[in-house]
Amino acid sequence: MYKLSVLILIASISGVFSLVASADSSNTFNRMLKPQAPANLPPAEDGLHDPDNPGTHMLQPPKEAFEGLVKAKWGNKVDWIKSIKTKKISPRHNASDAAPKPIIMNLNIVRQVKGSMPDVVFPHDRHTLLLACSNCHTGIFIPQKGANQMSMAAIMLGESCGKCHGAVAFPITTSTCKLCHSKPKAKNSVLKRSVTGS
């Protein structure tokens, strides 16, 4: 009986691993994530707009709107920062007035992370090139040190940074870790943390 149970367990585990190995999406390892929808569907098919509303069919399809912009492998398939820097687009920062220019904040926030993973650097300049401060503060982030609890699990489920990353900005995958985790720790800092227990 014991041998049979072990064989069934091994068969179950190998079946799970073969399913995971054959998955298309890099995020399928996390059972809580929804499967990634196809990018840039026409508005009537995107699940956001009402297909019965005649106005929905008047909207320009994203694939047509994004034609000519710098391509990316993630999100909605547009590298917005490179598209701005190469002058493919010039975002308006006020819906009713084209004159206001963005207030680009040259400030990097460094978040220390536990373990040996490099610390996270949040570059305000790239974000404020596209977004007004009010897009994130205070609805998503409280602009105060220590006020925002974050975890990779929460981000991957669409909270905090995950509000944009994975939707319109680069997704959270094993190949994009270093885009945020970009500040190497001092050589002795990981050793000190593990020795002192902090």
MIMI-345790 format. One record per residue: z, x, y of N, C-alpha, C in turn. Coordinates in nm, 3 decimals. Layout:
BEGIN
[pt [Z; X; Y]; [Z; X; Y]; [Z; X; Y]]
...
//
This chain:
BEGIN
[pt [0.000; 0.082; -0.119]; [0.000; 0.000; 0.000]; [0.000; 0.087; 0.126]]
[pt [0.081; 0.193; 0.124]; [0.091; 0.284; 0.239]; [-0.044; 0.349; 0.267]]
[pt [-0.113; 0.397; 0.160]; [-0.242; 0.464; 0.178]; [-0.345; 0.366; 0.234]]
[pt [-0.342; 0.242; 0.188]; [-0.436; 0.141; 0.235]; [-0.414; 0.115; 0.385]]
[pt [-0.288; 0.105; 0.428]; [-0.257; 0.081; 0.570]; [-0.306; 0.196; 0.657]]
[pt [-0.287; 0.318; 0.608]; [-0.332; 0.435; 0.683]; [-0.484; 0.435; 0.694]]
[pt [-0.554; 0.400; 0.586]; [-0.701; 0.396; 0.589]; [-0.751; 0.289; 0.685]]
[pt [-0.684; 0.173; 0.686]; [-0.724; 0.066; 0.778]; [-0.701; 0.112; 0.922]]
[pt [-0.589; 0.176; 0.949]; [-0.559; 0.227; 1.083]; [-0.663; 0.330; 1.126]]
[pt [-0.696; 0.423; 1.038]; [-0.796; 0.526; 1.070]; [-0.932; 0.462; 1.096]]
[pt [-0.970; 0.363; 1.016]; [-1.098; 0.295; 1.035]; [-1.099; 0.222; 1.169]]
[pt [-0.986; 0.158; 1.204]; [-0.977; 0.087; 1.331]; [-0.992; 0.183; 1.448]]
[pt [-0.920; 0.295; 1.440]; [-0.925; 0.393; 1.549]; [-1.065; 0.452; 1.562]]
[pt [-1.127; 0.488; 1.451]; [-1.262; 0.546; 1.461]; [-1.361; 0.444; 1.514]]
[pt [-1.341; 0.316; 1.482]; [-1.427; 0.211; 1.536]; [-1.412; 0.201; 1.687]]
[pt [-1.289; 0.210; 1.736]; [-1.263; 0.205; 1.880]; [-1.330; 0.323; 1.948]]
[pt [-1.313; 0.444; 1.890]; [-1.374; 0.562; 1.951]; [-1.526; 0.553; 1.952]]
[pt [-1.586; 0.497; 1.848]; [-1.732; 0.488; 1.848]; [-1.779; 0.387; 1.952]]
[pt [-1.700; 0.279; 1.975]; [-1.737; 0.184; 2.080]; [-1.729; 0.249; 2.217]]
[pt [-1.623; 0.324; 2.241]; [-1.606; 0.389; 2.370]; [-1.715; 0.493; 2.392]]
[pt [-1.746; 0.568; 2.289]; [-1.845; 0.675; 2.302]; [-1.984; 0.620; 2.335]]
[pt [-2.011; 0.497; 2.289]; [-2.145; 0.444; 2.312]; [-2.156; 0.365; 2.443]]
[pt [-2.048; 0.355; 2.517]; [-2.050; 0.276; 2.640]; [-2.138; 0.341; 2.746]]
[pt [-2.202; 0.256; 2.828]; [-2.291; 0.305; 2.934]; [-2.215; 0.350; 3.057]]
[pt [-2.111; 0.279; 3.095]; [-2.042; 0.306; 3.220]; [-1.931; 0.408; 3.201]]
[pt [-1.915; 0.495; 3.300]; [-1.810; 0.596; 3.293]; [-1.673; 0.534; 3.308]]
[pt [-1.665; 0.411; 3.358]; [-1.535; 0.347; 3.379]; [-1.493; 0.256; 3.264]]
[pt [-1.567; 0.249; 3.155]; [-1.531; 0.158; 3.047]; [-1.408; 0.203; 2.971]]
[pt [-1.362; 0.325; 2.993]; [-1.240; 0.369; 2.927]; [-1.121; 0.286; 2.974]]
[pt [-1.127; 0.227; 3.091]; [-1.017; 0.149; 3.146]; [-1.044; 0.003; 3.119]]
[pt [-0.971; -0.055; 3.026]; [-0.996; -0.192; 2.984]; [-0.972; -0.295; 3.093]]
[pt [-0.902; -0.256; 3.202]; [-0.873; -0.350; 3.310]; [-0.989; -0.363; 3.408]]
[pt [-1.084; -0.272; 3.404]; [-1.196; -0.276; 3.499]; [-1.302; -0.373; 3.452]]
[pt [-1.361; -0.442; 3.547]; [-1.473; -0.529; 3.516]; [-1.596; -0.443; 3.494]]
[pt [-1.690; -0.487; 3.410]; [-1.815; -0.410; 3.395]; [-1.887; -0.404; 3.529]]
[pt [-1.951; -0.291; 3.554]; [-2.021; -0.273; 3.680]; [-2.143; -0.363; 3.685]]
[pt [-2.153; -0.440; 3.793]; [-2.267; -0.529; 3.812]; [-2.387; -0.448; 3.858]]
[pt [-2.508; -0.498; 3.834]; [-2.627; -0.428; 3.886]; [-2.618; -0.418; 4.039]]
[pt [-2.666; -0.308; 4.093]; [-2.658; -0.283; 4.237]; [-2.768; -0.356; 4.313]]
[pt [-2.731; -0.402; 4.432]; [-2.827; -0.453; 4.531]; [-2.912; -0.571; 4.484]]
[pt [-2.848; -0.665; 4.419]; [-2.920; -0.787; 4.379]; [-2.959; -0.866; 4.503]]
[pt [-3.062; -0.949; 4.495]; [-3.095; -1.036; 4.609]; [-2.976; -1.127; 4.639]]
[pt [-2.957; -1.165; 4.766]; [-2.840; -1.245; 4.802]; [-2.817; -1.369; 4.715]]
[pt [-2.922; -1.438; 4.676]; [-2.905; -1.560; 4.595]; [-2.855; -1.530; 4.454]]
[pt [-2.859; -1.403; 4.412]; [-2.818; -1.366; 4.276]; [-2.694; -1.276; 4.274]]
[pt [-2.639; -1.240; 4.391]; [-2.533; -1.139; 4.393]; [-2.392; -1.191; 4.364]]
[pt [-2.375; -1.322; 4.352]; [-2.244; -1.377; 4.323]; [-2.155; -1.388; 4.447]]
[pt [-2.203; -1.343; 4.561]; [-2.127; -1.352; 4.686]; [-2.177; -1.464; 4.776]]
[pt [-2.307; -1.485; 4.774]; [-2.370; -1.585; 4.859]; [-2.397; -1.712; 4.780]]
[pt [-2.399; -1.825; 4.850]; [-2.425; -1.955; 4.788]; [-2.576; -1.970; 4.764]]
[pt [-2.619; -1.970; 4.637]; [-2.763; -1.979; 4.610]; [-2.823; -2.115; 4.649]]
[pt [-2.738; -2.217; 4.667]; [-2.788; -2.349; 4.705]; [-2.807; -2.363; 4.856]]
[pt [-2.759; -2.266; 4.931]; [-2.773; -2.270; 5.076]; [-2.910; -2.213; 5.114]]
[pt [-2.992; -2.289; 5.183]; [-3.126; -2.239; 5.220]; [-3.121; -2.110; 5.302]]
[pt [-3.015; -2.089; 5.381]; [-3.003; -1.969; 5.462]; [-2.990; -1.843; 5.378]]
[pt [-2.934; -1.857; 5.258]; [-2.918; -1.742; 5.169]; [-3.054; -1.681; 5.136]]
[pt [-3.154; -1.764; 5.119]; [-3.288; -1.716; 5.081]; [-3.363; -1.654; 5.200]]
[pt [-3.308; -1.669; 5.320]; [-3.368; -1.609; 5.438]; [-3.317; -1.467; 5.462]]
[pt [-3.208; -1.430; 5.393]; [-3.150; -1.297; 5.412]; [-3.238; -1.190; 5.348]]
[pt [-3.244; -1.075; 5.412]; [-3.324; -0.964; 5.360]; [-3.258; -0.908; 5.234]]
[pt [-3.330; -0.892; 5.125]; [-3.272; -0.833; 5.004]; [-3.227; -0.689; 5.030]]
[pt [-3.111; -0.648; 4.976]; [-3.062; -0.513; 5.000]; [-3.161; -0.403; 4.964]]
[pt [-3.232; -0.416; 4.852]; [-3.326; -0.310; 4.813]; [-3.431; -0.288; 4.921]]
[pt [-3.474; -0.396; 4.983]; [-3.571; -0.386; 5.093]; [-3.506; -0.328; 5.218]]
[pt [-3.383; -0.372; 5.248]; [-3.313; -0.324; 5.367]; [-3.278; -0.176; 5.357]]
[pt [-3.248; -0.129; 5.237]; [-3.205; 0.009; 5.217]; [-3.321; 0.105; 5.195]]
[pt [-3.443; 0.056; 5.191]; [-3.561; 0.141; 5.171]; [-3.568; 0.246; 5.282]]
[pt [-3.586; 0.371; 5.245]; [-3.598; 0.478; 5.342]; [-3.466; 0.547; 5.376]]
[pt [-3.353; 0.490; 5.331]; [-3.223; 0.555; 5.356]; [-3.200; 0.662; 5.250]]
[pt [-3.109; 0.754; 5.278]; [-3.079; 0.861; 5.184]; [-3.012; 0.801; 5.060]]
[pt [-3.065; 0.832; 4.945]; [-3.019; 0.774; 4.819]; [-2.891; 0.840; 4.770]]
[pt [-2.813; 0.761; 4.695]; [-2.693; 0.810; 4.627]; [-2.696; 0.756; 4.485]]
[pt [-2.613; 0.811; 4.399]; [-2.609; 0.767; 4.260]; [-2.506; 0.657; 4.237]]
[pt [-2.434; 0.618; 4.340]; [-2.319; 0.530; 4.321]; [-2.321; 0.413; 4.417]]
[pt [-2.222; 0.325; 4.397]; [-2.203; 0.211; 4.486]; [-2.331; 0.131; 4.505]]
[pt [-2.370; 0.111; 4.631]; [-2.494; 0.037; 4.657]; [-2.615; 0.129; 4.668]]
[pt [-2.599; 0.250; 4.615]; [-2.708; 0.348; 4.603]; [-2.755; 0.407; 4.735]]
[pt [-2.671; 0.403; 4.840]; [-2.703; 0.460; 4.970]; [-2.596; 0.563; 5.006]]
[pt [-2.638; 0.681; 5.048]; [-2.546; 0.780; 5.102]; [-2.541; 0.754; 5.253]]
[pt [-2.441; 0.677; 5.295]; [-2.433; 0.632; 5.433]; [-2.413; 0.747; 5.531]]
[pt [-2.329; 0.844; 5.497]; [-2.302; 0.955; 5.587]; [-2.428; 1.038; 5.610]]
[pt [-2.498; 1.072; 5.502]; [-2.622; 1.148; 5.518]; [-2.728; 1.067; 5.591]]
[pt [-2.729; 0.935; 5.569]; [-2.826; 0.851; 5.640]; [-2.801; 0.851; 5.790]]
[pt [-2.674; 0.856; 5.830]; [-2.641; 0.864; 5.973]; [-2.676; 1.001; 6.028]]
[pt [-2.634; 1.105; 5.956]; [-2.657; 1.242; 6.005]; [-2.804; 1.278; 6.014]]
[pt [-2.888; 1.218; 5.928]; [-3.032; 1.243; 5.934]; [-3.104; 1.141; 6.023]]
[pt [-3.024; 1.060; 6.094]; [-3.073; 0.961; 6.191]; [-3.164; 0.855; 6.129]]
[pt [-3.141; 0.826; 6.002]; [-3.214; 0.715; 5.938]; [-3.158; 0.582; 5.987]]
[pt [-3.028; 0.583; 6.021]; [-2.965; 0.465; 6.077]; [-2.872; 0.508; 6.191]]
[pt [-2.845; 0.414; 6.279]; [-2.752; 0.436; 6.389]; [-2.666; 0.310; 6.400]]
[pt [-2.550; 0.310; 6.332]; [-2.470; 0.188; 6.328]; [-2.420; 0.145; 6.466]]
[pt [-2.416; 0.014; 6.486]; [-2.356; -0.042; 6.607]; [-2.207; -0.053; 6.582]]
[pt [-2.129; -0.025; 6.683]; [-1.983; -0.031; 6.668]; [-1.923; -0.150; 6.739]]
[pt [-2.012; -0.239; 6.788]; [-1.969; -0.363; 6.849]; [-2.081; -0.464; 6.825]]
[pt [-2.047; -0.578; 6.769]; [-2.150; -0.676; 6.733]; [-2.224; -0.732; 6.853]]
[pt [-2.157; -0.745; 6.968]; [-2.221; -0.809; 7.082]; [-2.272; -0.711; 7.188]]
[pt [-2.238; -0.582; 7.172]; [-2.277; -0.484; 7.273]; [-2.318; -0.354; 7.204]]
[pt [-2.441; -0.311; 7.225]; [-2.491; -0.189; 7.159]; [-2.442; -0.061; 7.225]]
[pt [-2.384; -0.069; 7.345]; [-2.345; 0.051; 7.419]; [-2.226; 0.129; 7.361]]
[pt [-2.120; 0.063; 7.314]; [-2.004; 0.140; 7.266]; [-2.040; 0.237; 7.153]]
[pt [-1.988; 0.356; 7.165]; [-2.009; 0.459; 7.063]; [-1.883; 0.469; 6.977]]
[pt [-1.896; 0.523; 6.856]; [-1.779; 0.532; 6.770]; [-1.677; 0.632; 6.825]]
[pt [-1.552; 0.604; 6.796]; [-1.446; 0.699; 6.827]; [-1.422; 0.777; 6.699]]
[pt [-1.479; 0.898; 6.693]; [-1.470; 0.977; 6.571]; [-1.341; 1.057; 6.574]]
[pt [-1.257; 1.032; 6.477]; [-1.126; 1.094; 6.471]; [-1.132; 1.218; 6.383]]
[pt [-1.113; 1.334; 6.443]; [-1.118; 1.460; 6.369]; [-0.978; 1.493; 6.317]]
[pt [-0.938; 1.424; 6.210]; [-0.804; 1.439; 6.155]; [-0.811; 1.428; 6.003]]
[pt [-0.763; 1.529; 5.935]; [-0.754; 1.525; 5.790]; [-0.610; 1.497; 5.750]]
[pt [-0.592; 1.402; 5.661]; [-0.461; 1.371; 5.605]; [-0.457; 1.432; 5.465]]
[pt [-0.354; 1.511; 5.437]; [-0.338; 1.571; 5.304]; [-0.227; 1.498; 5.231]]
[pt [-0.258; 1.444; 5.115]; [-0.158; 1.378; 5.030]; [-0.130; 1.468; 4.911]]
[pt [-0.006; 1.508; 4.899]; [0.031; 1.591; 4.785]; [0.039; 1.503; 4.662]]
[pt [-0.016; 1.554; 4.552]; [-0.011; 1.481; 4.426]; [0.068; 1.562; 4.324]]
[pt [0.123; 1.492; 4.227]; [0.203; 1.557; 4.124]; [0.114; 1.630; 4.025]]
[pt [0.171; 1.725; 3.955]; [0.097; 1.796; 3.851]; [0.005; 1.902; 3.907]]
[pt [-0.091; 1.942; 3.826]; [-0.179; 2.053; 3.862]; [-0.306; 2.010; 3.935]]
[pt [-0.328; 1.880; 3.947]; [-0.447; 1.831; 4.017]; [-0.442; 1.874; 4.163]]
[pt [-0.553; 1.918; 4.222]; [-0.552; 1.954; 4.364]; [-0.506; 1.836; 4.451]]
[pt [-0.448; 1.866; 4.566]; [-0.404; 1.761; 4.657]; [-0.525; 1.690; 4.717]]
[pt [-0.503; 1.568; 4.765]; [-0.610; 1.485; 4.821]; [-0.621; 1.512; 4.971]]
[pt [-0.745; 1.527; 5.017]; [-0.771; 1.540; 5.161]; [-0.851; 1.416; 5.203]]
[pt [-0.795; 1.342; 5.297]; [-0.864; 1.226; 5.352]; [-0.925; 1.264; 5.486]]
[pt [-1.059; 1.272; 5.494]; [-1.125; 1.309; 5.620]; [-1.153; 1.187; 5.708]]
[pt [-1.076; 1.172; 5.815]; [-1.096; 1.059; 5.905]; [-1.235; 1.062; 5.970]]
[pt [-1.288; 1.184; 5.996]; [-1.416; 1.190; 6.070]; [-1.528; 1.115; 5.999]]
[pt [-1.542; 1.134; 5.868]; [-1.649; 1.064; 5.794]; [-1.629; 0.914; 5.794]]
[pt [-1.504; 0.873; 5.786]; [-1.476; 0.730; 5.781]; [-1.492; 0.664; 5.917]]
[pt [-1.448; 0.732; 6.025]; [-1.460; 0.672; 6.158]; [-1.603; 0.681; 6.213]]
[pt [-1.688; 0.757; 6.149]; [-1.830; 0.759; 6.185]; [-1.892; 0.623; 6.155]]
[pt [-1.841; 0.558; 6.051]; [-1.894; 0.428; 6.008]; [-1.806; 0.309; 6.045]]
[pt [-1.676; 0.332; 6.049]; [-1.582; 0.220; 6.059]; [-1.490; 0.233; 6.179]]
[pt [-1.454; 0.120; 6.236]; [-1.350; 0.118; 6.338]; [-1.215; 0.130; 6.268]]
[pt [-1.115; 0.180; 6.338]; [-0.981; 0.196; 6.280]; [-0.929; 0.065; 6.221]]
[pt [-0.961; -0.047; 6.287]; [-0.910; -0.177; 6.244]; [-0.965; -0.222; 6.109]]
[pt [-1.070; -0.158; 6.058]; [-1.119; -0.192; 5.925]; [-1.017; -0.159; 5.817]]
[pt [-0.938; -0.055; 5.839]; [-0.840; -0.012; 5.739]; [-0.695; -0.033; 5.784]]
[pt [-0.670; -0.019; 5.914]; [-0.533; -0.027; 5.964]; [-0.513; -0.159; 6.036]]
[pt [-0.419; -0.236; 5.999]; [-0.311; -0.220; 5.904]; [-0.330; -0.305; 5.779]]
[pt [-0.446; -0.365; 5.766]; [-0.471; -0.451; 5.651]; [-0.469; -0.380; 5.517]]
[pt [-0.521; -0.257; 5.511]; [-0.525; -0.182; 5.385]; [-0.421; -0.070; 5.388]]
[pt [-0.415; 0.002; 5.498]; [-0.322; 0.114; 5.510]; [-0.234; 0.099; 5.634]]
[pt [-0.105; 0.127; 5.619]; [-0.013; 0.132; 5.732]; [-0.018; 0.274; 5.786]]
[pt [-0.049; 0.293; 5.915]; [-0.063; 0.429; 5.968]; [0.072; 0.496; 5.995]]
[pt [0.144; 0.521; 5.888]; [0.276; 0.584; 5.898]; [0.299; 0.666; 5.772]]
[pt [0.346; 0.788; 5.789]; [0.369; 0.877; 5.675]; [0.466; 0.813; 5.575]]
[pt [0.427; 0.812; 5.449]; [0.511; 0.760; 5.342]; [0.508; 0.610; 5.325]]
[pt [0.432; 0.538; 5.409]; [0.432; 0.392; 5.403]; [0.335; 0.336; 5.300]]
[pt [0.246; 0.418; 5.248]; [0.142; 0.369; 5.156]; [0.159; 0.430; 5.017]]
[pt [0.200; 0.348; 4.923]; [0.210; 0.394; 4.786]; [0.073; 0.378; 4.720]]
[pt [0.025; 0.484; 4.658]; [-0.107; 0.481; 4.595]; [-0.099; 0.537; 4.455]]
[pt [-0.188; 0.489; 4.371]; [-0.202; 0.547; 4.237]; [-0.349; 0.537; 4.200]]
[pt [-0.391; 0.621; 4.109]; [-0.531; 0.616; 4.065]; [-0.560; 0.482; 3.998]]
[pt [-0.464; 0.429; 3.924]; [-0.486; 0.300; 3.858]; [-0.513; 0.190; 3.961]]
[pt [-0.434; 0.188; 4.069]; [-0.453; 0.087; 4.173]; [-0.588; 0.105; 4.243]]
[pt [-0.624; 0.230; 4.270]; [-0.753; 0.256; 4.335]; [-0.868; 0.210; 4.246]]
[pt [-0.858; 0.237; 4.117]; [-0.964; 0.197; 4.024]; [-0.972; 0.046; 4.008]]
[pt [-0.863; -0.023; 4.040]; [-0.863; -0.170; 4.034]; [-0.900; -0.234; 4.168]]
[pt [-0.945; -0.152; 4.263]; [-0.995; -0.205; 4.389]; [-0.895; -0.215; 4.501]]
[pt [-0.779; -0.150; 4.486]; [-0.681; -0.151; 4.594]; [-0.693; -0.023; 4.675]]
[pt [-0.637; -0.020; 4.793]; [-0.638; 0.093; 4.888]; [-0.779; 0.153; 4.897]]
[pt [-0.798; 0.278; 4.861]; [-0.930; 0.343; 4.871]; [-1.036; 0.270; 4.789]]
[pt [-0.992; 0.203; 4.683]; [-1.083; 0.130; 4.595]; [-1.146; 0.007; 4.657]]
[pt [-1.103; -0.030; 4.778]; [-1.168; -0.142; 4.848]; [-1.314; -0.109; 4.875]]
[pt [-1.343; 0.018; 4.903]; [-1.481; 0.062; 4.930]; [-1.536; 0.151; 4.819]]
[pt [-1.451; 0.242; 4.770]; [-1.500; 0.339; 4.670]; [-1.524; 0.270; 4.537]]
[pt [-1.651; 0.272; 4.498]; [-1.696; 0.202; 4.379]; [-1.780; 0.080; 4.416]]
[pt [-1.765; 0.031; 4.539]; [-1.843; -0.083; 4.585]; [-1.957; -0.035; 4.675]]
[pt [-1.926; 0.025; 4.789]; [-2.030; 0.076; 4.879]; [-2.023; 0.227; 4.895]]
[pt [-1.912; 0.286; 4.856]; [-1.897; 0.432; 4.865]; [-1.887; 0.488; 4.723]]
[pt [-1.886; 0.620; 4.711]; [-1.889; 0.679; 4.577]; [-1.776; 0.625; 4.491]]
[pt [-1.801; 0.608; 4.361]; [-1.700; 0.551; 4.271]; [-1.601; 0.655; 4.222]]
[pt [-1.498; 0.607; 4.158]; [-1.396; 0.694; 4.101]; [-1.438; 0.724; 3.957]]
[pt [-1.492; 0.842; 3.933]; [-1.531; 0.884; 3.799]; [-1.486; 1.029; 3.780]]
[pt [-1.499; 1.078; 3.659]; [-1.459; 1.216; 3.633]; [-1.547; 1.315; 3.709]]
[pt [-1.666; 1.276; 3.748]; [-1.754; 1.368; 3.822]; [-1.730; 1.365; 3.972]]
[pt [-1.649; 1.269; 4.022]; [-1.625; 1.261; 4.167]; [-1.482; 1.299; 4.206]]
[pt [-1.400; 1.338; 4.111]; [-1.259; 1.373; 4.141]; [-1.248; 1.471; 4.257]]
[pt [-1.329; 1.577; 4.251]; [-1.316; 1.687; 4.348]; [-1.359; 1.649; 4.488]]
[pt [-1.423; 1.533; 4.505]; [-1.459; 1.490; 4.640]; [-1.335; 1.454; 4.720]]
[pt [-1.231; 1.403; 4.655]; [-1.105; 1.371; 4.722]; [-0.998; 1.476; 4.691]]
[pt [-0.987; 1.513; 4.566]; [-0.889; 1.614; 4.525]; [-0.948; 1.752; 4.555]]
[pt [-0.945; 1.788; 4.683]; [-1.019; 1.907; 4.725]; [-0.933; 2.021; 4.780]]
[pt [-0.803; 2.001; 4.788]; [-0.717; 2.107; 4.842]; [-0.638; 2.170; 4.728]]
[pt [-0.678; 2.291; 4.686]; [-0.607; 2.358; 4.576]; [-0.460; 2.380; 4.613]]
[pt [-0.376; 2.370; 4.513]; [-0.234; 2.396; 4.534]; [-0.211; 2.547; 4.541]]
[pt [-0.104; 2.586; 4.608]; [-0.066; 2.728; 4.609]; [-0.039; 2.768; 4.464]]
[pt [-0.068; 2.892; 4.429]; [-0.059; 2.935; 4.290]; [0.076; 2.908; 4.226]]
[pt [0.185; 2.923; 4.301]; [0.318; 2.906; 4.243]; [0.373; 2.764; 4.258]]
[pt [0.305; 2.676; 4.331]; [0.364; 2.545; 4.359]; [0.378; 2.460; 4.233]]
[pt [0.280; 2.462; 4.143]; [0.289; 2.383; 4.021]; [0.401; 2.437; 3.934]]
[pt [0.412; 2.568; 3.925]; [0.517; 2.630; 3.846]; [0.654; 2.595; 3.903]]
[pt [0.670; 2.602; 4.035]; [0.797; 2.570; 4.099]; [0.837; 2.425; 4.072]]
[pt [0.741; 2.334; 4.084]; [0.771; 2.192; 4.061]; [0.818; 2.168; 3.919]]
[pt [0.754; 2.232; 3.821]; [0.793; 2.206; 3.683]; [0.925; 2.273; 3.649]]
[pt [0.955; 2.389; 3.709]; [1.081; 2.459; 3.682]; [1.198; 2.386; 3.748]]
[pt [1.179; 2.341; 3.872]; [1.289; 2.276; 3.943]; [1.300; 2.129; 3.905]]
[pt [1.198; 2.076; 3.840]; [1.202; 1.936; 3.799]; [1.167; 1.838; 3.909]]
[pt [1.111; 1.885; 4.018]; [1.076; 1.792; 4.127]; [0.929; 1.765; 4.130]]
//
